[in-house]
Amino acid sequence: MFMHSTYILQSINNSGYYIGHAENLAKRLARHNSGLVKSTKFKRPWRIIYTENFETKSEAYKREMEIKKYKGGIKFKKLLGLWSD
């Protein structure tokens, strides 16, 4: 059984965020940081700041899409622990 992850990366240089999913998170992070991912290569280096694990790729993808809807809002900040009521 493989584990699939939904993850949030933060750019070390400009604090931008990237949300994605992967089967092998360490390998995926290495691709982001080596410039092999077109959408993230100009904001390198990246660090993982949040992960959730799922049994299937479809579950991880569904959660990625859900988190992307939150991006920049209160739900996103709460997810990352940046907001308190």
Biopython code that builds the backbone (N, CA, C, O; Angstrom):
import numpy as np
from Bio.PDB.StructureBuilder import StructureBuilder

atoms = [
    (1, "MET", "N", (0.847, -1.187, 0.000)),
    (1, "MET", "CA", (0.000, 0.000, 0.000)),
    (1, "MET", "C", (0.892, 1.249, 0.000)),
    (1, "MET", "O", (1.842, 1.346, 0.776)),
    (2, "PHE", "N", (0.579, 2.174, -0.856)),
    (2, "PHE", "CA", (1.309, 3.431, -0.949)),
    (2, "PHE", "C", (0.574, 4.520, -0.185)),
    (2, "PHE", "O", (-0.647, 4.480, -0.035)),
    (3, "MET", "N", (1.332, 5.483, 0.290)),
    (3, "MET", "CA", (0.752, 6.620, 0.988)),
    (3, "MET", "C", (0.849, 7.833, 0.068)),
    (3, "MET", "O", (1.893, 8.091, -0.530)),
    (4, "HIS", "N", (-0.222, 8.550, -0.032)),
    (4, "HIS", "CA", (-0.249, 9.763, -0.837)),
    (4, "HIS", "C", (-0.398, 10.956, 0.097)),
    (4, "HIS", "O", (-1.132, 10.892, 1.084)),
    (5, "SER", "N", (0.288, 12.026, -0.210)),
    (5, "SER", "CA", (0.280, 13.203, 0.656)),
    (5, "SER", "C", (-0.225, 14.428, -0.065)),
    (5, "SER", "O", (0.040, 14.626, -1.251)),
    (6, "THR", "N", (-0.951, 15.241, 0.659)),
    (6, "THR", "CA", (-1.255, 16.600, 0.242)),
    (6, "THR", "C", (-0.313, 17.468, 1.052)),
    (6, "THR", "O", (-0.141, 17.257, 2.252)),
    (7, "TYR", "N", (0.294, 18.440, 0.401)),
    (7, "TYR", "CA", (1.320, 19.223, 1.091)),
    (7, "TYR", "C", (1.221, 20.703, 0.765)),
    (7, "TYR", "O", (0.668, 21.103, -0.259)),
    (8, "ILE", "N", (1.770, 21.492, 1.659)),
    (8, "ILE", "CA", (1.924, 22.926, 1.430)),
    (8, "ILE", "C", (3.399, 23.240, 1.590)),
    (8, "ILE", "O", (4.024, 22.894, 2.593)),
    (9, "LEU", "N", (3.941, 23.901, 0.581)),
    (9, "LEU", "CA", (5.322, 24.362, 0.624)),
    (9, "LEU", "C", (5.331, 25.857, 0.847)),
    (9, "LEU", "O", (4.386, 26.554, 0.477)),
    (10, "GLN", "N", (6.389, 26.347, 1.449)),
    (10, "GLN", "CA", (6.597, 27.782, 1.594)),
    (10, "GLN", "C", (7.961, 28.117, 1.023)),
    (10, "GLN", "O", (8.953, 27.447, 1.310)),
    (11, "SER", "N", (7.998, 29.162, 0.213)),
    (11, "SER", "CA", (9.264, 29.626, -0.334)),
    (11, "SER", "C", (10.083, 30.253, 0.782)),
    (11, "SER", "O", (9.581, 31.091, 1.530)),
    (12, "ILE", "N", (11.317, 29.859, 0.892)),
    (12, "ILE", "CA", (12.202, 30.415, 1.909)),
    (12, "ILE", "C", (12.571, 31.857, 1.564)),
    (12, "ILE", "O", (12.807, 32.671, 2.457)),
    (13, "ASN", "N", (12.620, 32.171, 0.275)),
    (13, "ASN", "CA", (13.015, 33.508, -0.162)),
    (13, "ASN", "C", (11.921, 34.561, -0.068)),
    (13, "ASN", "O", (12.192, 35.695, 0.327)),
    (14, "ASN", "N", (10.675, 34.202, -0.427)),
    (14, "ASN", "CA", (9.647, 35.239, -0.458)),
    (14, "ASN", "C", (8.368, 34.886, 0.288)),
    (14, "ASN", "O", (7.380, 35.614, 0.192)),
    (15, "SER", "N", (8.366, 33.802, 1.018)),
    (15, "SER", "CA", (7.230, 33.354, 1.835)),
    (15, "SER", "C", (5.990, 32.995, 1.029)),
    (15, "SER", "O", (4.908, 32.868, 1.603)),
    (16, "GLY", "N", (6.114, 32.829, -0.288)),
    (16, "GLY", "CA", (4.985, 32.373, -1.097)),
    (16, "GLY", "C", (4.656, 30.922, -0.773)),
    (16, "GLY", "O", (5.479, 30.206, -0.202)),
    (17, "TYR", "N", (3.452, 30.490, -1.137)),
    (17, "TYR", "CA", (2.996, 29.138, -0.849)),
    (17, "TYR", "C", (2.731, 28.372, -2.133)),
    (17, "TYR", "O", (2.418, 28.955, -3.171)),
    (18, "TYR", "N", (2.861, 27.061, -2.043)),
    (18, "TYR", "CA", (2.493, 26.157, -3.130)),
    (18, "TYR", "C", (1.794, 24.966, -2.504)),
    (18, "TYR", "O", (2.261, 24.425, -1.502)),
    (19, "ILE", "N", (0.681, 24.555, -3.087)),
    (19, "ILE", "CA", (-0.100, 23.428, -2.585)),
    (19, "ILE", "C", (-0.100, 22.340, -3.646)),
    (19, "ILE", "O", (-0.349, 22.612, -4.821)),
    (20, "GLY", "N", (0.177, 21.113, -3.235)),
    (20, "GLY", "CA", (0.198, 20.012, -4.184)),
    (20, "GLY", "C", (-0.062, 18.680, -3.517)),
    (20, "GLY", "O", (-0.360, 18.612, -2.325)),
    (21, "HIS", "N", (0.055, 17.610, -4.308)),
    (21, "HIS", "CA", (-0.061, 16.256, -3.768)),
    (21, "HIS", "C", (0.979, 15.383, -4.444)),
    (21, "HIS", "O", (1.395, 15.658, -5.570)),
    (22, "ALA", "N", (1.399, 14.329, -3.755)),
    (22, "ALA", "CA", (2.443, 13.457, -4.280)),
    (22, "ALA", "C", (2.392, 12.093, -3.610)),
    (22, "ALA", "O", (1.894, 11.951, -2.494)),
    (23, "GLU", "N", (2.913, 11.099, -4.307)),
    (23, "GLU", "CA", (3.039, 9.769, -3.722)),
    (23, "GLU", "C", (4.315, 9.674, -2.889)),
    (23, "GLU", "O", (4.336, 9.028, -1.841)),
    (24, "ASN", "N", (5.365, 10.317, -3.359)),
    (24, "ASN", "CA", (6.642, 10.312, -2.649)),
    (24, "ASN", "C", (7.016, 11.772, -2.369)),
    (24, "ASN", "O", (7.558, 12.462, -3.233)),
    (25, "LEU", "N", (6.725, 12.219, -1.178)),
    (25, "LEU", "CA", (6.881, 13.631, -0.836)),
    (25, "LEU", "C", (8.333, 14.096, -0.883)),
    (25, "LEU", "O", (8.611, 15.199, -1.355)),
    (26, "ALA", "N", (9.246, 13.286, -0.409)),
    (26, "ALA", "CA", (10.667, 13.672, -0.421)),
    (26, "ALA", "C", (11.163, 13.860, -1.858)),
    (26, "ALA", "O", (11.882, 14.811, -2.160)),
    (27, "LYS", "N", (10.769, 12.947, -2.725)),
    (27, "LYS", "CA", (11.166, 13.043, -4.133)),
    (27, "LYS", "C", (10.541, 14.270, -4.801)),
    (27, "LYS", "O", (11.187, 14.958, -5.591)),
    (28, "ARG", "N", (9.289, 14.528, -4.473)),
    (28, "ARG", "CA", (8.599, 15.685, -5.053)),
    (28, "ARG", "C", (9.241, 16.989, -4.584)),
    (28, "ARG", "O", (9.416, 17.906, -5.386)),
    (29, "LEU", "N", (9.589, 17.088, -3.321)),
    (29, "LEU", "CA", (10.248, 18.286, -2.808)),
    (29, "LEU", "C", (11.585, 18.496, -3.523)),
    (29, "LEU", "O", (11.944, 19.624, -3.860)),
    (30, "ALA", "N", (12.307, 17.420, -3.747)),
    (30, "ALA", "CA", (13.586, 17.513, -4.456)),
    (30, "ALA", "C", (13.375, 18.062, -5.873)),
    (30, "ALA", "O", (14.185, 18.853, -6.356)),
    (31, "ARG", "N", (12.304, 17.651, -6.532)),
    (31, "ARG", "CA", (12.000, 18.171, -7.880)),
    (31, "ARG", "C", (11.678, 19.665, -7.819)),
    (31, "ARG", "O", (12.132, 20.434, -8.666)),
    (32, "HIS", "N", (10.897, 20.073, -6.823)),
    (32, "HIS", "CA", (10.592, 21.507, -6.666)),
    (32, "HIS", "C", (11.882, 22.297, -6.457)),
    (32, "HIS", "O", (12.076, 23.339, -7.082)),
    (33, "ASN", "N", (12.746, 21.820, -5.602)),
    (33, "ASN", "CA", (13.957, 22.558, -5.254)),
    (33, "ASN", "C", (15.056, 22.496, -6.304)),
    (33, "ASN", "O", (15.992, 23.295, -6.272)),
    (34, "SER", "N", (14.951, 21.557, -7.229)),
    (34, "SER", "CA", (15.954, 21.486, -8.293)),
    (34, "SER", "C", (15.526, 22.268, -9.537)),
    (34, "SER", "O", (16.272, 22.346, -10.513)),
    (35, "GLY", "N", (14.320, 22.848, -9.497)),
    (35, "GLY", "CA", (13.856, 23.655, -10.625)),
    (35, "GLY", "C", (13.149, 22.869, -11.707)),
    (35, "GLY", "O", (12.919, 23.399, -12.794)),
    (36, "LEU", "N", (12.796, 21.623, -11.443)),
    (36, "LEU", "CA", (12.143, 20.783, -12.444)),
    (36, "LEU", "C", (10.631, 20.983, -12.513)),
    (36, "LEU", "O", (9.977, 20.423, -13.393)),
    (37, "VAL", "N", (10.074, 21.766, -11.606)),
    (37, "VAL", "CA", (8.637, 22.054, -11.616)),
    (37, "VAL", "C", (8.470, 23.491, -12.081)),
    (37, "VAL", "O", (8.869, 24.431, -11.395)),
    (38, "LYS", "N", (7.872, 23.648, -13.260)),
    (38, "LYS", "CA", (7.766, 24.954, -13.912)),
    (38, "LYS", "C", (7.141, 26.027, -13.016)),
    (38, "LYS", "O", (7.620, 27.161, -12.976)),
    (39, "SER", "N", (6.087, 25.673, -12.307)),
    (39, "SER", "CA", (5.361, 26.671, -11.517)),
    (39, "SER", "C", (6.068, 27.093, -10.231)),
    (39, "SER", "O", (5.661, 28.068, -9.599)),
    (40, "THR", "N", (7.119, 26.378, -9.834)),
    (40, "THR", "CA", (7.791, 26.724, -8.576)),
    (40, "THR", "C", (9.264, 27.069, -8.729)),
    (40, "THR", "O", (9.907, 27.450, -7.751)),
    (41, "LYS", "N", (9.807, 26.946, -9.917)),
    (41, "LYS", "CA", (11.265, 27.074, -10.055)),
    (41, "LYS", "C", (11.810, 28.463, -9.763)),
    (41, "LYS", "O", (12.986, 28.596, -9.422)),
    (42, "PHE", "N", (10.990, 29.503, -9.887)),
    (42, "PHE", "CA", (11.492, 30.853, -9.667)),
    (42, "PHE", "C", (11.392, 31.323, -8.220)),
    (42, "PHE", "O", (11.830, 32.426, -7.894)),
    (43, "LYS", "N", (10.825, 30.501, -7.361)),
    (43, "LYS", "CA", (10.696, 30.885, -5.947)),
    (43, "LYS", "C", (11.465, 29.936, -5.036)),
    (43, "LYS", "O", (11.187, 29.863, -3.839)),
    (44, "ARG", "N", (12.416, 29.220, -5.585)),
    (44, "ARG", "CA", (13.216, 28.276, -4.809)),
    (44, "ARG", "C", (14.108, 28.997, -3.812)),
    (44, "ARG", "O", (14.442, 30.163, -4.026)),
    (45, "PRO", "N", (14.497, 28.352, -2.752)),
    (45, "PRO", "CA", (14.157, 26.995, -2.314)),
    (45, "PRO", "C", (12.833, 26.956, -1.539)),
    (45, "PRO", "O", (12.330, 27.974, -1.064)),
    (46, "TRP", "N", (12.297, 25.745, -1.436)),
    (46, "TRP", "CA", (11.032, 25.494, -0.758)),
    (46, "TRP", "C", (11.254, 24.632, 0.474)),
    (46, "TRP", "O", (12.215, 23.868, 0.564)),
    (47, "ARG", "N", (10.331, 24.779, 1.425)),
    (47, "ARG", "CA", (10.327, 23.883, 2.588)),
    (47, "ARG", "C", (8.893, 23.430, 2.828)),
    (47, "ARG", "O", (7.943, 24.167, 2.561)),
    (48, "ILE", "N", (8.752, 22.230, 3.326)),
    (48, "ILE", "CA", (7.427, 21.686, 3.632)),
    (48, "ILE", "C", (6.972, 22.272, 4.961)),
    (48, "ILE", "O", (7.690, 22.203, 5.959)),
    (49, "ILE", "N", (5.764, 22.855, 4.967)),
    (49, "ILE", "CA", (5.247, 23.406, 6.219)),
    (49, "ILE", "C", (3.971, 22.714, 6.685)),
    (49, "ILE", "O", (3.520, 22.934, 7.809)),
    (50, "TYR", "N", (3.379, 21.867, 5.814)),
    (50, "TYR", "CA", (2.135, 21.195, 6.203)),
    (50, "TYR", "C", (1.951, 19.954, 5.332)),
    (50, "TYR", "O", (2.205, 19.994, 4.129)),
    (51, "THR", "N", (1.514, 18.860, 5.935)),
    (51, "THR", "CA", (1.184, 17.650, 5.177)),
    (51, "THR", "C", (-0.026, 16.952, 5.778)),
    (51, "THR", "O", (-0.304, 17.058, 6.972)),
    (52, "GLU", "N", (-0.732, 16.241, 4.917)),
    (52, "GLU", "CA", (-1.797, 15.326, 5.308)),
    (52, "GLU", "C", (-1.607, 14.074, 4.464)),
    (52, "GLU", "O", (-1.283, 14.176, 3.281)),
    (53, "ASN", "N", (-1.801, 12.899, 5.044)),
    (53, "ASN", "CA", (-1.607, 11.638, 4.325)),
    (53, "ASN", "C", (-2.931, 10.940, 4.047)),
    (53, "ASN", "O", (-3.867, 10.997, 4.844)),
    (54, "PHE", "N", (-2.982, 10.277, 2.888)),
    (54, "PHE", "CA", (-4.181, 9.584, 2.428)),
    (54, "PHE", "C", (-3.792, 8.244, 1.819)),
    (54, "PHE", "O", (-2.651, 8.045, 1.402)),
    (55, "GLU", "N", (-4.746, 7.337, 1.775)),
    (55, "GLU", "CA", (-4.492, 6.024, 1.186)),
    (55, "GLU", "C", (-4.512, 6.061, -0.331)),
    (55, "GLU", "O", (-3.821, 5.267, -0.970)),
    (56, "THR", "N", (-5.285, 6.964, -0.927)),
    (56, "THR", "CA", (-5.400, 6.984, -2.385)),
    (56, "THR", "C", (-4.998, 8.338, -2.963)),
    (56, "THR", "O", (-5.053, 9.370, -2.295)),
    (57, "LYS", "N", (-4.598, 8.293, -4.214)),
    (57, "LYS", "CA", (-4.239, 9.510, -4.935)),
    (57, "LYS", "C", (-5.451, 10.429, -5.074)),
    (57, "LYS", "O", (-5.322, 11.648, -4.955)),
    (58, "SER", "N", (-6.613, 9.857, -5.322)),
    (58, "SER", "CA", (-7.811, 10.682, -5.509)),
    (58, "SER", "C", (-8.188, 11.433, -4.234)),
    (58, "SER", "O", (-8.653, 12.570, -4.308)),
    (59, "GLU", "N", (-7.999, 10.825, -3.078)),
    (59, "GLU", "CA", (-8.262, 11.517, -1.813)),
    (59, "GLU", "C", (-7.297, 12.680, -1.621)),
    (59, "GLU", "O", (-7.698, 13.769, -1.211)),
    (60, "ALA", "N", (-6.020, 12.440, -1.921)),
    (60, "ALA", "CA", (-5.005, 13.492, -1.780)),
    (60, "ALA", "C", (-5.296, 14.649, -2.741)),
    (60, "ALA", "O", (-5.176, 15.815, -2.365)),
    (61, "TYR", "N", (-5.677, 14.327, -3.970)),
    (61, "TYR", "CA", (-5.985, 15.356, -4.960)),
    (61, "TYR", "C", (-7.216, 16.167, -4.544)),
    (61, "TYR", "O", (-7.238, 17.391, -4.673)),
    (62, "LYS", "N", (-8.226, 15.477, -4.050)),
    (62, "LYS", "CA", (-9.446, 16.154, -3.595)),
    (62, "LYS", "C", (-9.120, 17.147, -2.477)),
    (62, "LYS", "O", (-9.624, 18.270, -2.473)),
    (63, "ARG", "N", (-8.282, 16.731, -1.535)),
    (63, "ARG", "CA", (-7.891, 17.616, -0.429)),
    (63, "ARG", "C", (-7.054, 18.785, -0.934)),
    (63, "ARG", "O", (-7.199, 19.904, -0.442)),
    (64, "GLU", "N", (-6.174, 18.539, -1.915)),
    (64, "GLU", "CA", (-5.391, 19.622, -2.512)),
    (64, "GLU", "C", (-6.321, 20.695, -3.084)),
    (64, "GLU", "O", (-6.116, 21.887, -2.853)),
    (65, "MET", "N", (-7.328, 20.274, -3.819)),
    (65, "MET", "CA", (-8.264, 21.231, -4.426)),
    (65, "MET", "C", (-9.038, 22.007, -3.358)),
    (65, "MET", "O", (-9.313, 23.195, -3.523)),
    (66, "GLU", "N", (-9.385, 21.329, -2.269)),
    (66, "GLU", "CA", (-10.084, 21.975, -1.166)),
    (66, "GLU", "C", (-9.203, 23.053, -0.528)),
    (66, "GLU", "O", (-9.661, 24.171, -0.293)),
    (67, "ILE", "N", (-7.954, 22.720, -0.250)),
    (67, "ILE", "CA", (-7.034, 23.677, 0.371)),
    (67, "ILE", "C", (-6.764, 24.855, -0.560)),
    (67, "ILE", "O", (-6.642, 25.989, -0.098)),
    (68, "LYS", "N", (-6.670, 24.603, -1.856)),
    (68, "LYS", "CA", (-6.440, 25.690, -2.817)),
    (68, "LYS", "C", (-7.570, 26.715, -2.781)),
    (68, "LYS", "O", (-7.341, 27.901, -3.023)),
    (69, "LYS", "N", (-8.770, 26.271, -2.484)),
    (69, "LYS", "CA", (-9.898, 27.203, -2.349)),
    (69, "LYS", "C", (-9.736, 28.095, -1.122)),
    (69, "LYS", "O", (-10.238, 29.219, -1.099)),
    (70, "TYR", "N", (-9.034, 27.597, -0.104)),
    (70, "TYR", "CA", (-8.804, 28.359, 1.125)),
    (70, "TYR", "C", (-7.705, 29.401, 0.980)),
    (70, "TYR", "O", (-7.684, 30.385, 1.718)),
    (71, "LYS", "N", (-6.797, 29.197, 0.041)),
    (71, "LYS", "CA", (-5.544, 29.950, -0.027)),
    (71, "LYS", "C", (-5.750, 31.453, 0.137)),
    (71, "LYS", "O", (-6.541, 32.075, -0.571)),
    (72, "GLY", "N", (-5.017, 32.011, 1.088)),
    (72, "GLY", "CA", (-5.075, 33.440, 1.353)),
    (72, "GLY", "C", (-6.170, 33.852, 2.329)),
    (72, "GLY", "O", (-6.179, 34.987, 2.804)),
    (73, "GLY", "N", (-7.089, 32.947, 2.631)),
    (73, "GLY", "CA", (-8.185, 33.285, 3.523)),
    (73, "GLY", "C", (-7.965, 32.808, 4.943)),
    (73, "GLY", "O", (-6.913, 32.265, 5.279)),
    (74, "ILE", "N", (-8.971, 33.020, 5.763)),
    (74, "ILE", "CA", (-8.893, 32.649, 7.170)),
    (74, "ILE", "C", (-8.728, 31.138, 7.336)),
    (74, "ILE", "O", (-7.957, 30.696, 8.187)),
    (75, "LYS", "N", (-9.447, 30.336, 6.530)),
    (75, "LYS", "CA", (-9.325, 28.881, 6.655)),
    (75, "LYS", "C", (-7.898, 28.419, 6.382)),
    (75, "LYS", "O", (-7.402, 27.508, 7.045)),
    (76, "PHE", "N", (-7.242, 29.039, 5.413)),
    (76, "PHE", "CA", (-5.859, 28.697, 5.092)),
    (76, "PHE", "C", (-4.950, 29.061, 6.260)),
    (76, "PHE", "O", (-4.083, 28.275, 6.642)),
    (77, "LYS", "N", (-5.141, 30.228, 6.818)),
    (77, "LYS", "CA", (-4.330, 30.664, 7.958)),
    (77, "LYS", "C", (-4.567, 29.780, 9.181)),
    (77, "LYS", "O", (-3.628, 29.479, 9.918)),
    (78, "LYS", "N", (-5.814, 29.363, 9.401)),
    (78, "LYS", "CA", (-6.117, 28.471, 10.509)),
    (78, "LYS", "C", (-5.454, 27.109, 10.310)),
    (78, "LYS", "O", (-4.929, 26.522, 11.257)),
    (79, "LEU", "N", (-5.482, 26.618, 9.087)),
    (79, "LEU", "CA", (-4.849, 25.340, 8.770)),
    (79, "LEU", "C", (-3.372, 25.354, 9.118)),
    (79, "LEU", "O", (-2.834, 24.363, 9.611)),
    (80, "LEU", "N", (-2.720, 26.476, 8.863)),
    (80, "LEU", "CA", (-1.295, 26.603, 9.126)),
    (80, "LEU", "C", (-0.983, 27.099, 10.542)),
    (80, "LEU", "O", (0.180, 27.273, 10.907)),
    (81, "GLY", "N", (-2.029, 27.322, 11.325)),
    (81, "GLY", "CA", (-1.824, 27.794, 12.699)),
    (81, "GLY", "C", (-1.440, 29.258, 12.779)),
    (81, "GLY", "O", (-0.826, 29.689, 13.754)),
    (82, "LEU", "N", (-1.799, 30.027, 11.757)),
    (82, "LEU", "CA", (-1.451, 31.450, 11.715)),
    (82, "LEU", "C", (-2.600, 32.345, 12.149)),
    (82, "LEU", "O", (-2.483, 33.570, 12.123)),
    (83, "TRP", "N", (-3.704, 31.738, 12.546)),
    (83, "TRP", "CA", (-4.885, 32.507, 12.907)),
    (83, "TRP", "C", (-5.505, 31.923, 14.162)),
    (83, "TRP", "O", (-5.658, 30.707, 14.274)),
    (84, "SER", "N", (-5.853, 32.758, 15.082)),
    (84, "SER", "CA", (-6.577, 32.287, 16.274)),
    (84, "SER", "C", (-7.802, 33.141, 16.459)),
    (84, "SER", "O", (-7.798, 34.338, 16.173)),
    (85, "ASP", "N", (-8.857, 32.503, 16.944)),
    (85, "ASP", "CA", (-10.139, 33.219, 17.153)),
    (85, "ASP", "C", (-10.131, 34.002, 18.439)),
    (85, "ASP", "O", (-11.120, 34.657, 18.769)),
]
sb = StructureBuilder()
sb.init_structure("model")
sb.init_model(0)
sb.init_chain("A")
sb.init_seg("    ")
for serial, (resi, resn, name, xyz) in enumerate(atoms, 1):
    if name == "N":
        sb.init_residue(resn, " ", resi, " ")
    sb.init_atom(name, np.array(xyz, "f"), 0.0, 1.0, " ", f" {name:<3s}", serial, name[0])
structure = sb.get_structure()
